[in-house]
Amino acid sequence: MSTINSIGAVQLGHRLTQLREQTGRKQGELAKQVTWSPAMLSRIEAGDRQISDEELRMLLAAIGTREATELADALTRDWSILPRPALDHSDQELLWDAEQLANALLQLAVAPSVRPAFERRLQEYIEEIREAAKLLLRREHGIAFIGSIGAGKSTAICRATGLEVEGQHGRPSPVLETGGGGITLCEVHLRVGPGYGVVVEPRTHDDIRVDVEDFVDHLLRTGQTDTTDEHATEGFRAVPREIERAIRNMAGLNPTRTKGADGKTVRSDPAKDLATAIPSKRELVVELLTRMGLHRRDRRDEWFDPSIASNPLEWLKGTFERINNGRHPEFSLPMRIELVLPELMENIPELTINVVDTRGIDQPTGRADLESHLEDPHTVAVLCSSFNAAPEQSVQHLLKRAREIGNPQIDSNCAILVLARPEEALAVKDETGLRAESIEEGYELKSEQVSVALGPYQLDSMPVEFFNSLDDDPNRLRDFLANRVAHTRQEFRRQLRDILVNAEKLIENAEQEQVLEIQREASRHVSSWAKNNREPATVRSQIHDSLFTEITSAHASSVHAAARRGGEWRSLSYSHQLGFGARRLAVLTLRDSVKGFATLCETLSDSMPEAKELLSQAARLMSQTYDDLLKKMQLSGKTLYRKQLQEDTAMWTDCMQAWGQGSGYRKRVVERSRDWFAEKDRVDLEDELRMTLAREWATLLSRVEAIFDAD
């Protein structure tokens, strides 16, 4: 057990505590068995005292479980290629197999007689093992609930996580604030911590200032009857209602209702009165910011104190509502709120789970915050829909865009959650027009309809779960979520095991693999294919096409909000859309070639079984490097234009001045943006991006060809 000191006393103590507790013994009992004082064992478990090899042997022998024996083995291992996993990692043995095999591959690779192409194959296998192991080593997973405003995401989250307090008529009430939609200011994360608390990441003062400018625009336009104005006729708000509500609360400008002498309700709005008194936009913005007192709102967290409140969940509910509505005098407008809990998703053991309540979708556009969850291999995206609309258009739009950029995560990490009401399932009709006879039959019929709707995205087998927050057992939803996370982990294990199986075959046949004529024959086919596909296909698509599509489909008020912020608004981000456009351009350019290579490898494997392992490795290498290329192109597109967009104030001024000129605002912004991208500087940038794509493709082909020996 020579590696004890390198592991650390705290981690070892934590694992020893776990092993003791699994046996049901208390510290005093185990200490007595090994003839130690309880204080000594307590210090060892707390990590305050180093333990010698001999003491550890005694302690593990006294615990006497299989896990204790496995810990003794784990402590003797020397990790040189993969990071050492935590001592309580459930995949310790699989990762150790991967470490040993990677070491064996490395020893073969440095042998003096190895051929260059075979050495390249060995190195690629080592890198494959590293990347697959990295996914498995990380035990932090997210569950992101995504869906339209008012779908019921927050209520479902609270039911699944037990975040409920007693409400009216004995029914549980969610801790997260709920209503008819448009309630939550920002993304809300639930995570495990040392107790009950709320941690806030505030919006910057510049962001808040622009929010206030939007609100002031709304106030100053109130009462105008220009029905030719696009934002007026479509009924969209210049500022989201949840932000307006918070600004009003922070500035002390909430509308009031009183009974008049005639018994009728009289509504007064001090914000409108203030706008009448201060008609200057600039002065009104300053007045509101002054009233909000941002300099005093510098608190970032608050924690439950049992001496002040008796029920932590009641306290959490009240504190969250005050911060979310701008009623807490010490907190600013949040960009993100974290609710910290001592326990979360206990039915998902050994993993750290972060549950995310995303901002509701108010328009079917590609939002950066939502699409980042879809692209994270450690996040399960729960796509929520109301029953009758499932799968909602906003959900289908996200999946369509994910397919357009070749995002593989939607095949393994997404699920549909249909949030039903009691009467809806019984109203479903089958193909003959007969109504469902039971709720379960209604769910089954609706599930078939969902699968059909997902067919165009090749996702008809996506898991679908139904949940009625009023009546269904929350364990049903908890188990579904746990199964989706478990499926993600199982996929990580499968990928790593598949690589190890193929690597073992390569090692077993190392001598033959380097000299087989059939391998060289396969190499010649691949070399010929690479020669014919050296130049990327020419496509007419441009990087900004997706941006213009999203501008056209977004709310006019969102387009105006983005223009006011230099192209970066939470519902419409120019840089995000350009990153999406660059990745989409790469997919359109290379997709057929990548598919063609996979088909070639499959065909050659059938006719050359001796080369099957080599061709299998080549296909995996092509797939992985292609995915890396797409991510690189996405990042390039996101950053390439950013500086010029930020610095070109004239362009944004033109876009803002186009607001209020009658219908067609979005069309005017698209035309102004089109002119901007047509200028030489931007044309040169797109040419540069296409050259980057060509270079990356050439590098990819060279990497794949390098594992073949065509001599």
N, C-alpha and C positions, 0 to 999 in steps of 0.2 A: 504494500500500500504506500509506495514511495511518492505518490502524487497528492497526498493529503494536504500538504502545505500549499501547493499550487491552486487547489480548489477554493480554499477559504473556509474559515471556521464557521461563518454565518450560514453559508449554503449547506455545509455538512451538518451543522446543528439542526437546521430546518428539516433536512431529510431524516435525520435520526428521530426527530420529534414525530414526523409522519409515520415512520415505521413502528414506533412505540404505540402511538394512538390507534393504529390499525389492529393491534393485538388487544386493545381495551385496557391496557395497564396504565396505572398512574406512575408519575415520576418516582414516588417513594417506593413502590413495589419493585420496579426495575432496579433502582439504586441498591435496594436491599439484596437483590439477587446477585449483583456483582460486587457486593460488599463495599459500596461507595456511600458517601453521604448524599442525601437528596440535593443539598446545595451544590455539590460538585456536578451532578448530572444536570441540574438546572442551568449552571453556567455553561456547560458544554452545549446543551441544546440551544441556548441563547446566542452562542457564538462568542461568548466572552472568554472562553478558555480553550486553548489548543488541546487536541487529544493525540496521544501517542499511538503508534501502530499497534502496540500490544493492548492498550486500553480499548482501542476500537475493535480488535478481534474479540475481546472478552464481551463487549457490549453487543456486537452483532450475534455472537453465539448465544447470548442470553435471550435476545429477541427471537432468534430461531426460526424465522419465516423464510420463504423462498425469496421474497423481496430483499431480505437482509443479506442472503447469500449473493444475490445479484449486485447489491451495492458493493460488497467486498470485491467482486470481480471488476466492477466498473472503476473502482479506485486504483486498480493496477494498470489501467489502460493509458497508453501514450498516444495522444492525438496530434498529428502533424500536418494533415491535409485539411480536415474538416474542423470547425470549431468544436470544442468540447461541449456536449449538450448538458443541460442542467441534470442534476442527479436524480430528479424525480420525473424526467422526461419519459413518457410512456413508450417512445420509439427508440429507446437507448440501444437495444440490440440490433435493430435494422440499421441504425446510423453507424454502429460499430462495424457491421458487415460492410457498409459502404466505405468506411475509412480503411479497412484492411484491403479491400479490393482496389481502391484508389492507390494505395501504397504498392500493391503488386503491379499495377499498370505502370506506375512511375519507375519501378525497378527495371521493367522491360524496356521502357522508353530510353533509359540512359545506358543501356547495353551497347558496347562498341560496335557490334555487328548489325544493329537494327537498320533497316532500310528507311529512308526519309519519309516515304508515304506512310509506312506502318507506324513510325514514330508519331506522325501527325495524327493518325487514328487514335493512338493511345492517349495523346494529350487531349484530344477532343473528348474522349470518354471521361477523363479525369474532370474536365470542365463541366461535362454533363452531370456527373455525380455531384459536383460542388453545387451547381444550380438547383438540382432537384432536392438535395439535402437542405439547402437554404430555406426552401419552402416549408419543409417539415420541421426544421429547427425552430422556426418562429411559431409561438403558441398564442399570439395575440390575434384574435379574429373579430371582425365587425359583422353586425347584422343591421343593414340599412333599410329602413322602411321608406319606400318611394311611391308617391301617388298624388292624385289631384287634390286640390283644396276641398275639404269637406268629406273626403272618402271615409274618414274614421281611423286614420293611422294612429293618432295619439291615444285614442281609447283602446285600440287593440294592443299597443305597446304596454300600456299600464296594466291591462288584464294579464298579459303574458309574463310580466315581470313582478306582479304583485304590488305595483305602485298604486294602491287604492286606499281610500279612507271611507268611513261610513257616510253615505249621502242620504238624500231624502227617501222616505218610504222604505228604508232599510236596504236600498240598493247601493252597491259600491260606487264611489265617485273617483274619477281618475285624478292622480296627483298632477299630471300635466294638464295645463289649461286647455279646455276643449270648447267647441261651439259650432257655429255653422261654417267654419273655415275662415282662413285669414286671421288666425289667432296668434300663432307663434311668430315672434320677430325674426328668428334665425334658426340655424340648425341646432338641435339639442342632442347632447351625448349623455348616455348613462354609462357609468363605469364604476368599478369596485375601488374603494379607497379605505382609509382608516376609520371612517365614520360617516355620518350624514352631513353633506355639505353642498354648496353651490359655488362653482368656479366660473368666472365670466372673463371671456376675452373681448374687450370692448372694441367698438368701431373707432377708427382714427377721427380726430377732430375735423380733418378735411372732409372725410366721408360724411360726418354728421352735418357739416356746414352745407354740403350739397343736398342732403336729405331735407334740410330746412328750406333751402332755396326751392326745391320741388313743392314743398308744402305752401310756401309763400306764393308761388305761381298759381297753385290751386285756389288759394284764398282770393287773390287779385282777379282771377277769372270767374269766380263765383258770381252768378247773376247775369253773366253775359249770355246772349241768346244766339250766338253765331252757329246755327245748326248746320252750316256747311263745313264746319271744322271737324275733321275726322275723329279726333279724340272725344268730341262732344257727342256726335251721332252714334258712336259705337258704345258709349256708356262706360268707358274705361277711366280709371282714376289716374290723375297725374302723380299721385304718391300712394303707395300701398296703404290700405286702411290700418294695418297693424303698426306701421311706422307713424302714420298720422296720429293714431291713438297715443303712442308713447311720447311723441313730441308735445302733444297737447297736455298730457299729464305732467311731463317734466317742466313745462313752461307755465303750468297753472291756468290753462285756457280751455277747460272742458265745457262743453255745452251744458246748460241746465234746463230743467223743465219745472214750471210752477203752474199752479191753478189760478186762472184769472178770476175776476169778480163774477163773470158769467159762468164759471165752472169749467171753462174750456182750458186745455193745456196750452201754456205759452212757452215756447222754446226760445231761449236766448243763446247766442254764440259769441263769447267774448273774443274769440280769435277773429271773427269777421268784423266785430266792432273795432278791434285794434287795427285791422287792415284799412278800415274806413278812416280811422284817425291818423294812420301813418301810410299814406298811399305810395310812398317811395319804396320800391322793392328793396334797395340796398339797406335803407334804414330799418325796414321791417325785419329783415334777416338779422341784423345786429341786435335789434330789440328782443327777438325770440331767443337767440343764442345767449344773451345776457340773462334773460329770465330762466333759462335752462340750467345755468350755473355749472357748466361743465368742469370748471376748475375745482369744484368741490366734490365732484363725482369721480373719485379716484380709487374706490375700493374694488378689489378683484375677487374676493371670496368671502363666504360667510359659513359658519359651522354650527351645527346643532349643539345647544347647551341645555342639558336636562334640568338645570336649575332655573331656567327661564320658561321652557315649554316641556310638557309631559309626553306628547306624542310626536316622534320624529317625522312621521309621514305628514301629519297635519302641518307641522312647522315647514317641511319641505314644500308642500303645496302652496302655503301662503307666501313663502319667500320667493318661490319661482314666479308666482303671479305678480308680485310687486315689481320684480326686476323686469319681467317680460312686458309689463304694461307701462314701464317708466315711472312707477310710483315709489320706488325705493330711492330716497334722497342721496344715497351714497354711491349708487351705481349709474354708469353711463349707458348709452344705447349699446347693447351687446352685438358682437359679430358671431359669437358662439357661446352657448351656455352648457356647462357640464353639471349634471347632477351626480354627486358621489354617494355611493351606497356601500354598506359593509358586505352585502351579498347581492349577487345578480346572476340569474340563469343557473341555479344550482344543478339543474339537470344536464348541464354541459361541464363535466368535471375535467380538471387538469388543464383547462384552457382559460385564458383571460378574454372575456367577452365585452365588447363595447357595442351597445345598442344605440342606433342613430335614428332620431326622428327628423327627417329632412323637411325643409320648407315645402309646403304643398305646391303643386304645379298649377299655375293659373293660366298657362298658355302652352301649347305643344311646341316648345322650342328646346334646343339642345343646351341645357345649362351645365356649366363647368362642374358645379358641386355634385350634381347627380351623376354625370358621366364618369367622374373620377371614382365613384363607388363601383360602377359597372366594370371598370378596368382593373380593380384591385383583386388579385387572386386570393387574398385573405378575407374578403368581404362577401357575405351572402346578400344579394340584392333581393329584397322582398317587394315585388311590384304589386301595389295595392290598387284595387278597383272596387267601386260599388257594384252590387250584384247585377243590376239590369244592364249596366254599361260594360261589364267585363268582357274582354280586356279593353280598358278605356283607350281612347285615341292617343292620349299623352303617353301611355305605356307603350303602345305600338310604335309611336314616333321614336322613342328612345331605343327600342329594339331594332328598328329599321336603320337608324344611324349607326348603331353598334355593328350591324352587319356590313354597312358600307365601308367601315374602316377596318374590317377584319378582326374585330375584338373576339378572341376565343373564349373569354370568361363567361359569356352569356349562355354557352352550352352547358356549363357545369355549375355555375354559381348563382343562377337566377331562379326564382320561383314566383308563381302568381298566387297572391292571397286575395280571395274574393270576400269582401266584408258584407255580409248579408243581413237582412232584416227578416223576422219570422215569416211574414206573409209572402215574401218574394219567391222563395223556393217552390211554394205550392202553386204559384201562378205560371210556372214554366210549362210550355207545351212541347210534346214530342212532334215528330215529323207528320203524324196523322192528325194533329190538332188537339189531342187529348192532354188534359192537364196532369201534372205529376200527382201521384197518389200519396206520396210522403215527402218529407223534407229531404231525405237522403236520395230519393229518386230525382227530385228537383235539382239537387247538387250534381248528380251524375249527368243529367241532361245538359245542365249549364257547362259542366266540365268539357263535354263533347263540343259544345259551341265555342268555348275558349280555344280548344285545340285546333279547330278549323280556322279560327281567326289568326292563330299564330303560324299556320302552315306556310304562308308566303315568306316567312323569315326562317324557315327550316327549324322551327321550335315547337312543333306540334306535340312533342313528348315532354315539354317542360312541366315540372310538377305543379299541380294546382291544389290549393287547400281552401276550404270554405270555413268561415268563422263568423258566428253571430255573437257580437260582444255582449248582448243583453242576456242571452240564455245559455250559450254553449259553455262547457267546462273549459276553463283556461288551460288545463293540462293538455288538451287537444292541440292548441296552438303551440304550447311550449315544446311538446314532443316533435311537432312538425319542424320547428326552428332548430331543435337539437339535431334532428336527422339531416337537415340541410348542411349544418356545420360539419357533422360527422362525414357526410358525403364528400365535402371538400377535402377533409383530412385523408379520407380513403383514396381520393384521386392523387394526392401527393404521394402516398405510399405506393400506389400502383405504378406511378411514373418512375419512382426510384427503383422499385423491384424490377421493372421491365429493363431498365438500363443495366442493373447488376446482372441479370440473367444473360443479356447479350454480351456484356463485358467478360463474364466468366467463360462463355463460349470462345471468345477471342483469345483469351489467355490459354485455354486448353489446346487450341489449334494454332498457337503462335507461329510455330515453324512452318506449317503448311500454308498459313495465310500469307506469308511473305513470298512464297514461290509458286503458288497455284496459277496456272495459265488462265484458268477461268476467271480469276480476279482481274487479270490484265485485259481479258476480253470485255468484261463489264466496264473497265476503265475506259476502253476505247469508245464504247457506246456513250458513256457519260461525257467524255471529252468532245465527241461530235455534237451532242446535244448542247453543251455549253457554248460551243463555237457558233451554233445557229441561233442562240438566244443571248448573245453577248450584248446586243443593243436593246435597251428597254423599248417597249412598244410606244408608239406615239399616240397620245390621246388629246382630244380637243378641250378637255376639262381644264379649268383654271383653279388656282388655290382659293380665290375669293368667291367661287360659285356658291358654296354652302353658306357663306356669310350673307350673301344677297338673298338666298332662299329664306334664311332665318329672319332677316329684317322684314321681308315681305309678310311673313306669317306671324310676327310678334305683334303685341299690342303697340299701338302708336305711342302710348305713354312710355313704354319700355324703351322704344327706339330713342325717344327724346331724352329719357334718363341716361341712356348710354352716351349720347352725344354730349350731354352736360358733363359727363365724367371722363371725357377723352376716350370713349369707346369701351370703358370697363364698368359694366353694370351687372349686378348679380343675375338678372334675367336675360341679359344679352351682352356677351363679352366678345369684342372684336378679336382679341388675341386667341381666345379659346376656339372660336370658329375658324380662324386661319390655321391653327394647329390641326383641327379636324379636317380642314380642306386639304392641307398638305398630306396628311395620312391617307385620306380618300384618294388623292391624286396618285399616291404610290400604289395603292391597292388596284386602281384601274389600270395602271401601267404594268404591274408585275403579276397580278393574280393569275392570269392564264398561264404564264411561264411556270409559276410555282406549282400550279395544279398539274401542268404537263410533266414536270419533273417527278412528282409523286406517282403519276401514272407510269412513267418510264421505269422507275424503280420497282414498282409492283409487277410490271410485265417481265422485266429481266429476271426478277426473283423466281417467277414461275418457270422460266426456261433455263435458268442457271441456279439451281438450288444450292450449289456449293458457294455461291456469292451472296446468298440471302442475307447473311448477317452484315456484310459490308454495305449492301444496298439499303438495308434497314437503318443502319447508322447514317448513311448519306441522306435518307429521307427525313430523319429526325433532325439532322444538322441543318438541312435546308429550311425546315419548318421553324426551328428556333431562331436561326439567324434572320429569317424573313420577319419574324415577329419583332426582333430587336431593331431591324431596319425601320419597320413601321413606327415604332416608338421614337426612334431618333428623328424621323421625318416629322412626326407630330410636334416634338419639342422644337425642331428647327423652324417650322411654320409659326409656332406660337411666339417665338422670340425674334424672328427675322424682321418683322415690321414694327415691333413695339416702340423702338426709339423714335422712328419717323412719325408714328401715330401720336405719340405723346407730345412731340415738338411742333406738330403742324396745327397751331391754334386756329389758323384761318379756316381750315377744313371743318373743324368742330363749330366754329362761329357760324359758318354757312348753314350747317345742319340745324343748329339751334334757331337761327333766324327763319328757317323754313317752317318752324312750328307756328301754328295759328294763322296760316295763310289759306285756310279752307281744306277741303278734302284732298287726299293724295299726298299726305305728309311722308309716308313711308316710301312712296315712289320717288319723291324728291330726294330723300336721303340716299336711296339706292343709286340714283343718277349721279349725285355728287360724289358718292363713294366710288362709283365706276370710273368717273373722270380722274379721281385721285389715283386709282390703281393703274390707269392708262398712262400716267406720267412716266417719263424715262427712268427715273430713279426706282420706281416700283417695278417696272418691266424688267430692269436689270436684276432686281432682287429675285423675281420669279425665275429668271434665267439661271441665276445662281443656285436657286433651290433645285431646279431640274438637273443641273450639273452635279449637285450633291447627291441626288438620287442615282444618277448614272454611276458615280464613283462608288457609292455604297453597294450597288448591285454588282459592280465588277469585283469589289472586295469579297462580297458574299460568294460569288462563283469561284473565285480563287481559293477561298477557304474550303469549299466543298470539293473542288478538284484536287486539293492537296492531299486528301486521304486516299486517293486512287493512285495506283502505280501503272502508268501506261507504257513503261519501258518494255 
